[in-house]
Structure formats: C-alpha cells, structure tokens
C-alpha cells in the first residue's frame, strides 16, 4: 500500500506521470466505494458520530423517563399507586420527536434516526397503554384477558398512527416496519379478545395468528423489494427492516407449533429442524435476504447440538455444531452470488421478474438512499 505522499514523490521524481497517479487514486477510490453485488446494503451508521449521538440520545431519554416517572408518582398518575406512569413515555415521545427534527430531518444521521424512531413509537404505545389502564382501572383488567387484549389493540392502533405520522414527516426506512408491527399488534389483540380462550389453546391460537401475520409481513416486504429490484433507493431499506421483522414472526411459531422447542428433541425432530433450515436458506438466497437465516440460526444450533449429543459426542456437541454451522455460513457468504445464481436461474421467468436483479452492478456504499 502506497501513501499519498509516496505517490506525490514518485510523480516529482518522474517515476510515473501525474495522470497515472490520478488514475491510480481514482481506481482505488472506486474499489473502496463500490459494493459487491448481493451485499444487501443498508444505511446504519455514517460515522462514529452516529454512535456518539445515539449514546447521548439514549442517556437523555432515560433521564427524561426517570423524571417523568417521578412527576407521575407525585401527581398520582401512576398505575396501582406505585406502578409506571404514562407521563414518562409521553415525555420520551415528545423529546424523541424534538431530537428527530434536528438529527433526522436536518443532519440525516442513520443510527440516531433509528433509535429516535423506536423510542418515539414504543413510547407512544406505552403511554397509550398506561393511560388506558389508568382510565379503565386495574381492578377491571385483572382476570379479564379479553379486556386486556382490547386495550392492547387500541394502544397498538395509537402506535400505528404515530408511526404513520413519523413516516410522513421524516421518512426513516424502519418506520414502515414499526408501523407494521403495531398493525400486527392490533390484529393479535382483537383475535385474542374475540376468541376469549386461555391456556395452551390460547398459546396455539396466538402462535398461529403470528405465523399468518409473519407470512403477510414477508409478502409486504417482497412488494417493497419488487419495487426496487436493483436496490438503489430507500425502498430497499424499507424492505430490509420488514424482512427483519417478518423472519422471527415466521420462524418461531413454525418451530414452536411443530413441538421442536420443548428441549427434548428426537432424531426425527432434529432432522426436521435441519431440513426446515435448508428450505429457509434456499428462500433467503433466492430473495437475497439473510434475515431468515439469522432468525432460524438458534433453532438449528440447538437441534444439531442435541443430535451430536445423542450420537455420543456429549463434550464436543456444541463445538462440533458451531464448527459445521459456522463453516457452512462462511462458505455461503463467500459464494453467495454464485449460489444465488444457481438457485434463481432455474426459476420461472414470472417469478424471477419479482426477485432482486441477479447480476445488478455494485453501488457506492456511501450513496444516500433516495
């Protein structure tokens, strides 16, 4: 690696021409700023200042929540006399919006924008839930899961409205996922309220609803992906966060409903987990999104570890599992583009037309999303 000074000295001594030195600098800059195809680019940080501002914002919001809770205790607006007060999350939501007016709207800082959005939507949900609980009364909610589910659905609706307002003002890509999560909360709350069941049956219904919503979330994410198959605009970032939300909503209910999380896997159950992970891996490669692989990783690690234990490798079961899965994922990462080409090219043209472009060129990693 040559320094800029050494290049200047070479030009001064006549070893290379100034034009050749400029060409070398331009070539190196292009190499550094161009992403490899299928790298799944999205903006998280634009510099260490993003981390610095995020830490400071979190400290400030924690302090605001603490003070708000103290005010709620003094004014008697806390639940059950010593519980949380809606003033704390309401204050956090107000401060988060105010900070976003500068760090999101003006400075366009990625990580602080994400932190402030999550704080805003989460605080609005918390404030709405606490205010509803205070209005209805804790005695009415106790031993009344239907009423609790209805109140949760109402709070989720308020949070969804807050996410929509935030999106209209700031256009932070993760906002759509936050709003979709709130909308899912509305549906889950209403379904649980209408069924009026509890115990294991309620758990099964809950997981089934979450699974269906996860599939819907996945299709919604694919709609955003299909609108930007070259992944050049902010729409791709929106799809990334939706996929990140949809993946656990699909993965956890599937493995739980199949009885694969009871901590006592049989050989058949372990094989099922591995086969499901392979199917999810093929799907992840086809759509060029790694969220499914990450979300299901804990389950396949558990299943393979249990399988090694059953075959007698008790002391090395975790090490052997980590070795195999880690090696496989690293190989997949190294040959992701080649693997994706082998998976996508045999697919029907009608399906390929909805997937991200296979041979799209790399784009500058620093390019702002449009």
C-alpha positions in Angstrom: 0.0 0.0 0.0 1.4 3.4 -1.0 0.7 6.6 0.8 -0.4 9.8 -0.9 3.0 11.3 -0.1 4.8 8.5 -1.8 2.7 8.9 -4.9 3.5 12.6 -4.9 7.2 11.9 -4.5 7.1 9.4 -7.4 5.4 12.0 -9.6 8.0 14.6 -8.6 10.9 12.2 -9.4 9.4 11.4 -12.8 8.9 7.7 -12.0 5.2 8.0 -13.0 3.2 10.7 -14.6 0.7 12.9 -12.7 -2.0 11.5 -15.0 -1.1 7.9 -14.0 -1.1 8.8 -10.3 -4.5 10.4 -10.6 -5.8 7.3 -12.4 -4.4 5.1 -9.6 -6.1 7.2 -6.9 -9.4 7.1 -8.8 -9.2 3.3 -9.3 -8.5 2.7 -5.6 -11.4 5.1 -4.6 -13.8 3.2 -6.8 -12.6 -0.1 -5.4 -13.3 1.2 -1.9 -16.6 2.8 -2.5 -18.2 0.1 -4.7 -20.1 -2.7 -3.1 -20.1 -6.3 -4.3 -23.4 -7.5 -5.8 -25.7 -9.1 -3.3 -24.1 -7.4 -0.3 -27.5 -6.3 0.9 -26.5 -2.7 1.6 -28.4 -0.5 4.0 -27.6 2.6 6.0 -26.9 2.1 9.7 -24.1 4.4 10.5 -22.4 7.2 8.6 -19.5 7.6 11.0 -18.6 7.3 14.7 -20.6 10.4 15.4 -23.7 8.4 14.8 -22.7 6.1 17.7 -21.8 9.1 19.8 -25.1 10.9 19.2 -27.1 7.7 19.8 -25.5 7.1 23.1 -26.1 10.7 24.2 -29.7 10.4 23.0 -30.3 7.2 24.9 -28.9 8.8 28.1 -31.1 11.8 27.7 -34.2 9.8 27.0 -33.6 7.6 30.1 -33.2 10.7 32.2 -36.4 12.2 30.8 -38.3 8.9 31.5 -36.9 8.9 35.1 -38.0 12.5 35.7 -41.4 11.8 34.1 -42.0 8.8 36.3 -41.1 10.9 39.3 -43.6 13.5 38.2 -46.2 10.8 37.7 -45.6 9.5 41.3 -46.0 13.0 42.8 -49.2 13.8 40.8 -50.7 10.3 41.4 -51.0 9.3 37.8 -49.0 6.1 38.2 -50.8 2.7 38.0 -51.7 1.0 41.2 -50.1 3.8 43.2 -46.5 2.5 42.7 -46.6 1.4 39.1 -45.5 3.2 35.9 -47.0 6.5 34.9 -48.0 7.5 31.3 -46.1 10.8 31.8 -42.8 9.0 31.5 -43.3 7.5 28.0 -45.2 10.6 26.9 -42.2 12.8 27.7 -39.9 10.4 26.0 -42.0 10.5 22.8 -42.1 14.3 22.9 -38.3 14.6 23.3 -37.7 11.9 20.7 -39.7 13.9 18.2 -37.9 17.1 19.0 -34.5 15.4 18.6 -35.6 13.9 15.3 -36.4 17.4 14.0 -32.6 18.1 14.1 -30.7 14.8 13.9 -33.1 13.1 11.4 -34.7 16.0 9.3 -31.5 18.2 9.2 -28.5 16.0 9.8 -29.8 12.8 8.2 -27.9 10.7 10.7 -28.9 7.0 10.2 -28.4 5.3 13.6 -29.8 8.2 15.7 -32.8 8.3 13.4 -33.4 4.6 14.1 -33.0 5.0 17.8 -35.3 8.0 18.0 -38.0 6.4 15.8 -38.1 3.2 18.0 -38.2 5.4 21.1 -41.0 7.5 19.7 -43.3 4.7 18.6 -42.5 2.5 21.6 -43.2 5.4 24.0 -46.4 6.3 22.3 -47.6 2.7 22.7 -46.6 2.6 26.3 -48.2 6.0 27.1 -51.4 4.9 25.4 -51.5 1.5 27.2 -50.8 3.1 30.6 -53.4 5.9 30.1 -56.0 3.3 29.1 -55.2 1.2 32.1 -55.4 4.2 34.4 -58.8 5.2 32.8 -60.4 1.8 32.9 -58.9 0.8 36.3 -56.6 -2.0 37.3 -59.5 -3.9 39.0 -61.4 -4.1 35.7 -58.4 -5.5 33.9 -57.4 -8.2 36.4 -58.7 -11.6 35.5 -60.2 -10.2 32.3 -57.8 -11.1 29.4 -60.4 -10.1 26.8 -60.5 -6.5 28.1 -56.7 -6.5 28.3 -56.4 -7.7 24.7 -58.8 -5.0 23.6 -56.9 -2.3 25.4 -53.6 -3.6 23.9 -55.2 -3.4 20.4 -56.2 0.2 21.0 -52.7 1.1 22.2 -51.3 -0.6 19.2 -53.6 1.4 16.9 -52.4 4.6 18.5 -48.8 3.5 18.0 -49.5 2.7 14.3 -50.9 6.2 13.8 -47.8 7.6 15.5 -45.6 5.6 13.1 -47.6 6.9 10.1 -47.2 10.5 11.2 -43.5 9.9 11.8 -43.1 8.4 8.3 -44.9 11.3 6.7 -42.5 13.8 8.4 -39.2 12.0 8.4 -39.3 9.0 6.0 -37.0 6.8 8.1 -37.0 3.4 6.5 -37.5 1.4 9.7 -40.7 3.4 10.3 -42.7 1.2 8.0 -41.7 -1.9 9.9 -42.5 -0.3 13.2 -46.0 0.7 11.9 -46.5 -2.9 10.5 -45.6 -4.3 13.9 -48.1 -2.1 15.6 -50.7 -3.1 13.0 -49.9 -6.7 13.7 -50.4 -6.0 17.4 -53.9 -4.7 16.6 -54.9 -7.9 14.9 -53.4 -10.1 17.5 -55.2 -8.2 20.3 -58.6 -8.3 18.5 -58.3 -12.0 17.7 -57.4 -12.9 21.3 -60.2 -10.7 22.5 -62.8 -12.3 20.2 -61.8 -15.9 20.9 -61.8 -15.4 24.7 -59.7 -18.5 25.3 -56.8 -19.2 27.6 -54.2 -21.8 28.5 -52.5 -24.0 25.8 -55.3 -23.3 23.3 -54.7 -19.6 23.6 -51.0 -20.1 23.0 -51.7 -22.2 19.9 -54.1 -19.5 18.5 -51.6 -16.8 19.3 -48.7 -18.5 17.5 -51.0 -19.3 14.5 -52.0 -15.7 14.2 -48.4 -14.5 14.5 -47.4 -17.0 11.8 -50.1 -15.8 9.4 -49.1 -12.2 10.1 -45.5 -13.1 9.6 -46.2 -14.5 6.2 -48.2 -11.4 5.3 -45.3 -9.3 6.5 -43.0 -11.3 4.3 -45.2 -10.7 1.3 -45.4 -7.0 2.1 -41.6 -6.9 2.3 -41.4 -8.6 -1.1 -43.7 -6.0 -2.5 -41.3 -3.3 -1.4 -38.4 -5.3 -2.8 -40.1 -5.8 -6.2 -40.5 -2.0 -6.5 -36.7 -1.6 -6.4 -35.1 -4.8 -7.8 -31.8 -3.0 -8.3 -31.8 -1.9 -4.6 -30.8 1.6 -5.3 -33.3 3.6 -3.3 -34.8 3.9 0.2 -37.4 1.4 -0.7 -34.8 -1.4 -0.4 -34.0 -0.3 3.1 -37.7 -0.4 4.0 -37.9 -4.0 2.7 -34.8 -4.9 4.7 -36.4 -3.9 8.0 -39.7 -5.6 7.0 -37.9 -8.8 6.3 -36.1 -8.5 9.7 -39.5 -8.2 11.4 -41.1 -11.0 9.3 -38.4 -13.6 9.9 -38.9 -14.2 13.6 -42.7 -14.0 13.2 -42.4 -16.9 10.8 -39.6 -18.9 12.3 -40.6 -19.0 16.0 -44.2 -20.1 15.5 -43.2 -22.7 13.0 -40.7 -24.4 15.2 -42.9 -24.0 18.3 -46.1 -25.3 16.7 -44.2 -28.4 15.5 -43.1 -29.1 19.1 -39.4 -28.5 18.4 -38.8 -26.2 21.3 -39.6 -28.5 24.2 -35.9 -29.1 25.0 -36.1 -32.9 24.2 -35.5 -33.3 20.5 -35.8 -36.8 18.9 -33.7 -37.8 15.9 -36.6 -37.1 13.6 -37.3 -33.7 15.1 -33.7 -32.7 14.8 -33.7 -33.8 11.2 -36.9 -31.7 10.6 -35.2 -28.6 12.0 -32.2 -29.1 9.7 -34.4 -29.6 6.7 -36.5 -26.6 7.5 -33.4 -24.5 7.9 -32.2 -25.7 4.5 -35.5 -24.7 3.0 -35.3 -21.3 4.6 -31.8 -21.0 3.4 -32.9 -21.5 -0.2 -35.6 -19.0 0.2 -33.1 -16.5 1.7 -30.7 -17.0 -1.2 -33.5 -16.6 -3.8 -34.8 -13.3 -2.3 -31.3 -12.1 -1.4 -32.1 -11.5 2.2 -30.2 -13.1 5.1 -32.7 -12.3 7.9 -34.4 -15.8 7.6 -31.0 -17.5 8.1 -30.2 -15.4 11.2 -33.6 -15.8 12.8 -33.6 -19.6 12.5 -30.0 -20.0 13.5 -30.7 -20.6 17.2 -33.1 -23.4 16.4 -30.7 -25.3 14.1 -27.8 -24.8 16.5 -29.9 -26.3 19.3 -31.1 -29.2 17.1 -27.7 -30.2 15.7 -26.1 -29.9 19.2 -28.8 -32.3 20.5 -28.2 -34.7 17.6 -24.4 -34.8 18.3 -25.2 -35.5 22.0 -27.4 -38.4 21.0 -24.6 -39.9 18.9 -22.3 -39.8 21.9 -20.3 -36.5 21.3 -21.5 -35.1 24.6 -18.4 -33.0 25.4 -17.9 -31.7 21.9 -21.5 -31.3 20.8 -21.6 -27.5 21.0 -18.1 -27.2 19.4 -19.0 -29.6 16.5 -22.3 -27.8 15.9 -20.6 -24.3 15.9 -17.9 -25.7 13.6 -20.3 -27.1 11.0 -22.8 -24.2 11.0 -20.1 -21.5 11.1 -18.2 -23.1 8.3 -21.3 -23.5 6.2 -22.4 -19.9 6.7 -19.0 -18.6 5.9 -18.8 -20.6 2.7 -22.3 -19.4 1.8 -21.3 -15.8 2.4 -18.1 -16.2 0.3 -20.0 -17.8 -2.6 -23.4 -16.1 -2.1 -23.6 -14.7 -5.6 -22.7 -18.0 -7.3 -25.2 -19.9 -5.0 -27.9 -17.4 -5.8 -27.3 -17.7 -9.5 -27.7 -21.5 -9.2 -30.9 -21.1 -7.3 -32.6 -18.3 -9.2 -31.8 -19.1 -12.9 -33.9 -22.3 -13.0 -36.9 -20.5 -11.6 -39.8 -19.5 -13.9 -39.4 -16.1 -15.6 -42.6 -14.8 -13.9 -41.0 -15.4 -10.5 -37.6 -14.2 -11.4 -39.2 -10.9 -12.5 -40.3 -10.3 -8.9 -36.9 -11.1 -7.3 -33.9 -8.7 -6.9 -31.9 -8.4 -10.1 -29.3 -11.3 -10.2 -26.4 -9.5 -11.9 -27.0 -6.0 -10.7 -23.9 -3.9 -10.5 -22.4 -2.9 -7.2 -23.4 0.6 -5.9 -21.4 3.0 -3.8 -21.8 2.1 -0.2 -21.9 5.8 0.7 -24.7 6.6 -1.7 -27.7 8.0 0.1 -31.0 6.3 -0.3 -33.5 8.1 -2.5 
